[in-house]
Amino acid sequence: MSTPKPLTGDDSIKTWLEHPVGGPIIRDMLAQAGQDPSVLRPVYRLALKRLVKLSKGQFSQQMVDDLVARAAAGEVPAGAAASADARAAAAEATADDDTDAAGTSVERPEWVERLDQGRFAGKTVIVTGAGSGIGRATASRIAREGGRVVAVDVSQERLDEFAADHAGADVVTLVADITDDAKVAEIVAAAGERIDGLANIAGIMDDMTPIGELTDAVWQRVMRVNVDGTMKLMRAVVPTMLAKGTGSIVNTASEAALRGSAAGVAYTASKHAVVGLTKSTAFMYGPSGLRVNAVAPGPTITNIEASFASPLGAERVRQAMAILPDAAEAEALAASITFLLSEDGVNVNGVVLASDGGWSAA
């Protein structure tokens, strides 16, 4: 019997779970927290060390180092023997579509962000929701590719963290509610005379209720942020873009903009409305030099959490999510968004780009 290779923080979570020593250690750690390996399903393909950043402090570098040391020492927890059955069960749980055409298990390489230095040099881009998730990843990429970023969020703390992480970059932070007309005016003023791009990323989820159980409060809250806020910023930046004869707007739609089974009725309707805003504006202003597109994310690792206020909504949505692909990191969505914002998307206008790992093709 061959000796398994030593584990490191660079090995994927899937590799750890299938390892005869690492698997029991990880499962024991999760059991002590009252969880099972399925909670790691969205990040199976990521290196273990990536959890340090993604967990926002809940999983430390010291914990990674301790796990690596325990695995190297062969420290299998009591009662968690690495039996062949246990390893087979772990492999089955993590396998899913990680097989080639012949059915052989394969380890997919981890996606690595590759910057295009100077792609946004000389450009000013407004990014909403810039304090976390997809918004932060998008603002970060633009800043690191030479752009001036007006980073907008409702949290001063998150914006301060973003600015600190991008010291030396051309970043303007602004705490603002995008549904407030006065704040929208402040955002445009902060951008100045030139607005080359707008990434409308701020948004909220509903509580998965079907229309028969929908409350006015949920409907109004979701529509106010996802539709009104998106519209107000688009309306506000268009005059400046028209004056320059150029500009790119990217709105954040969702898989819920393409199907009815991804969320509750309020969120689904709001994201369909975002698509309508996108297509109409692209049609109206395309000849004037503006490009307006939308990205429809699938499952993504962000701080937007879904709650289930309806048993029917929970049952139906969870049933539809049986074919859900792996969750992507926010940086992967930022790659799609910045493509459309940049001159790389020069011939793309009025499209809804499904950046969803193929979910919309299922």
N, C-alpha and C positions, 0 to 999 in steps of 0.2 A: 504494500500500500504506500503510495507516494506521500511525502510530507507536504501539506498545503503551504503555499507561499506566505511569508509574513505580511500582515496587514499594515497599512499606513492610512493617514488622513486623506491621501489622494485617491484611495480606492472608493468606488461607488458604494452607496448604501446597499444596493442590491448585492454587490460582492460581499459585503460584511454579513448580510443576513444569510447568505448561502454558505458562508465559511463554517467549518466544523467547530471552530472556537469562537470566532467573532459573532456568529449567529446567536448562540446561547447568551453571550454577554449582552448583546443589544436587546434581545427579547426579555432578559431578566431586568435590565434597566427600565424598559418600557412598562413591564408588569408592576414594578415598584411604584410607578407613577399612575397605575390604573389604566394603562393603555396597551394596545397590541400593535404588531408591526404594520397593520393596515393604515395607521395614521401617517406612516412615512411613504405610502404609495405614490403621492404626487411628486416625490423627490427621489425616487429609487435610483435614477440614473446620475444623480449629482454626487460629487465627492463628499465624503463624510465631513470634511472641514468646511464645506460651504454652509453647513447648518449654523455655524457661528454667526455669520452675517444675516442669514435668513431668519433666524430665531429671535433677533433683536435682544440678545442678552440672556435668553433662557437656556441656551446651549453654548457653553464657553469653550475657549481654546484649551483650557485646563481639562475640561471633560473629554475633549478629543485626545489629548495627550495621555490621559488616564486609560481610555479605552484601548489605545494603541499599545500601551505598556502591559495592560492585562492580557491582551491577545498574544503579545510576544511571549508572555510568561506562561501561556496555555491555561489561564485561569478560568476554567469552565465553572460557572456557578453551581452550587449543590442543587441537585434535583433538576438540572437542566442539561443532562448528558447529551452530547452531540451524536445522537443515534442516526443511522442511515435513514430511518423513517422521518425524523425531524428535519434532516437536510433535504430530503425529497419534498417534504411539505413546504419548506421555505422556498425551494426552487420553483415549485408549482405556483406558489403565491406571487412570486415576483416575475415569472416568465412572461406571461401575457403575450405581447407581440414581439418579444425579443428573440425571434427565430428567423433563420433564413428560409429560402424556398424549400430546402430539404428538411426543414423542421429542426435543424440543429441550433442549439442555444448560442446566441452571439451577444457580445457586450458592445452596445452602441457607444461611440465616442462622445464625450461631453462637448457641447457647443461652447465655443470660446468667442467672446466679443472681440472684433477687430476694428479698430478705429480708422477712420479716413481723415487724417490730419488736415486741417484747413478747410474741410468741406463747408463749414458755416462761417468762415472768416468774413468779417465785414457785415454780417447779417444780425439782425435783432429778432429774436423769437420769444413770444409770450407762451409760457407753459403753465396751465392751471393744474391743481392737484400735485404741485411739484415737491411737496414735502414727503411723499412716500410712494411706494408702489410704482406703477407704470409712469406716473408723472415725474417722480424723482429720477427714474432711470432715463427718461427722455431728456429732461433738463440737464442731467449729468452728461449725457452723450453729446448734446449740442455744445455745452460749455467746453468739454474736452476736445471737441473738433473745431474750436476756435470761434464759436458764436457768442454773441451777447445774449444773455438769458434774463428775461423778466420772470422770476419764479414766484408763482402765486399759490397761496394755500391758506387755509383757515387757522393753521397752527403756527404761532410764532416760534415755538420750540423746535418744531420739525424744520422750519426754514432756517433757523440759526444753525442747526446741525448740518443742513445741506451746504450752507455758505461756508462753514468751517471745513467741511470736507473738500471744498473746491477753492481754497485760498489761492489767490493769484489769477483765478478765472474772472471773466467779466460777468458778474452776476448781480442783479438787482432783486432783492426780495421784497415782497409786499403781502401783508396779511389782508385778505379780502374775501368777502362773500360775493360770489359771482352773480347772485341774484339781485344784488343791490346796485341800482343805477349809478349812484355816487361812487361806489367802489370800482365799478367798471370804468368810469371816467378816470379814476386815479390810475388804474392799470394802463390805460392808453397813454395817459400823460407820462407815466414812468417809462414807457417804451420810447417816447419822443417822436421825432419827425419821421422816423423810418420804422416800419413794421414789416418785416419780410415773411414772418410766419406766425401762426397761431396754432398751438396744440391744445385743443379743448379736451382735457383728460379728467378733470374733476367730475365726480359723479357718486351716486349712492344707490344701494340695492333696496329692493322692497322686501316684504316678509313672505313672499311666495304664495300669497292668497289668490284664489280664483275670483272672478268677478262677483259671484254670488256671496262672497264673504268680505269683499273689499270695503274698507272704510274710506270716508272722504279724506281723513287725515293722512293716510298712507298715500293715496292718489295725489293729493295736492303737494305733499312733501317731495315725492319722487319727481313729479312733473316740474316742480319749481326749480329743482337743481339740474336735473338731466336735460330738460327741454328749454325752460326759460333762461337758465344760466348760459347754456350753449348758444342760444339765439342771441342773447344780449351782447356777448363778446364778439360773435360774428358780425353783428350789425355795427358794433363800435369800431372794428378794425377795417372794415371794407372801405370807408372813405380814404383813409391813409394809403391803403394798397392801390386803390384806383388812381390816386394822385401820382403814384410812382409807376403805374402801369404794370405792376407785378406783385405777386404775393401768393403764399400757399397756406391753406387752412386744412388741418387734419382734425376731424372730430372722432371721438371714441364712441363707436356704436357698441356692438356686443354680438355674441352668438344669438342672443335673444332678439336681435334685429333681423335675424334670418330664419328663425323658427319660433314656434310657440311653446316649446317644451323646456326652455332653459331657465325660466324664472316665473314669477307671478305676473298677473295681468298689468299691473302698474309699470313695472320695470320693462316688460316686453313692449308695451305701448310706447313708453318713453323712448326706447332705443329705435323702434320703427320710425318715430317722429324725427329722431336725429338723422336717420337716413334720408327722410324727406327734406329736411333742412339742407343736407349736403348736396343732394342731386339738384334741387331747385337753384341753389346758389351757384353751383358749377355751371348749370345751363345758362343762367342769366349773365354771369360775369366772365365766362370763359373767353369770349372774344375781346374782353378788356384786359386780359393778361393774368387773371386770377385762376388758380387751381384749387379746387375744393374736393377733398376726398375723406373717406372714413375708414377706420380700421375696426374690424369686428373680432375682438379677442375671444379665445376660448378659455379654458381653465388656466388661470394665471395666479402665481403666488403673490398676493397683494394683501393689504390690510383691510380690504372690503370684505366683510363677513356677511354671509346669508343666514337669516333666521327663518324658522318655519312656524308661522302663526296658525297655519291651517293643516290639519291632518290629511285632507285631500290633496292640498298643494304639495305637501311633503311626499306623499305616496307617488303622485304622478311625476313630479320632477325627478325624484330619486330613481324611479323606474327608467326614465329617459336617459339618465346619466350612467346607465349600465355600460354604455359604449364610450364613455368619456375617455379621451386621450390623456396622457400625462400632463400635469400642469406645467406651464412654461414659466421661466423666470421673467421678471419684469423687464430685464435687459433685452430679452428676445423680442418682446413687443416694441420696445424702444427702437430696435433695429428696423422694424416695419414702419413705424411712425416717422422716423428720421429719413428713411428712404423717400417717403411721400413728401415730406417737408422740403427736402433738398432738391437741387437741380437734377439729381439722379431720376427723379420722377417727372421730368420735364414733359413727357407726352401722356401723362396720366391725369385725367380729370373726371370727376363725377363717379368714381368707382367706390365700392365697398370691398376692401381687401380683407378677406377672412384669414386672420392670423391665429389659427385655432388647432394646429396639429392635424388637420384633416377631419375634424369633427363634422363640419358642414357637408363633407362628402359622404358621410355615412347614411 
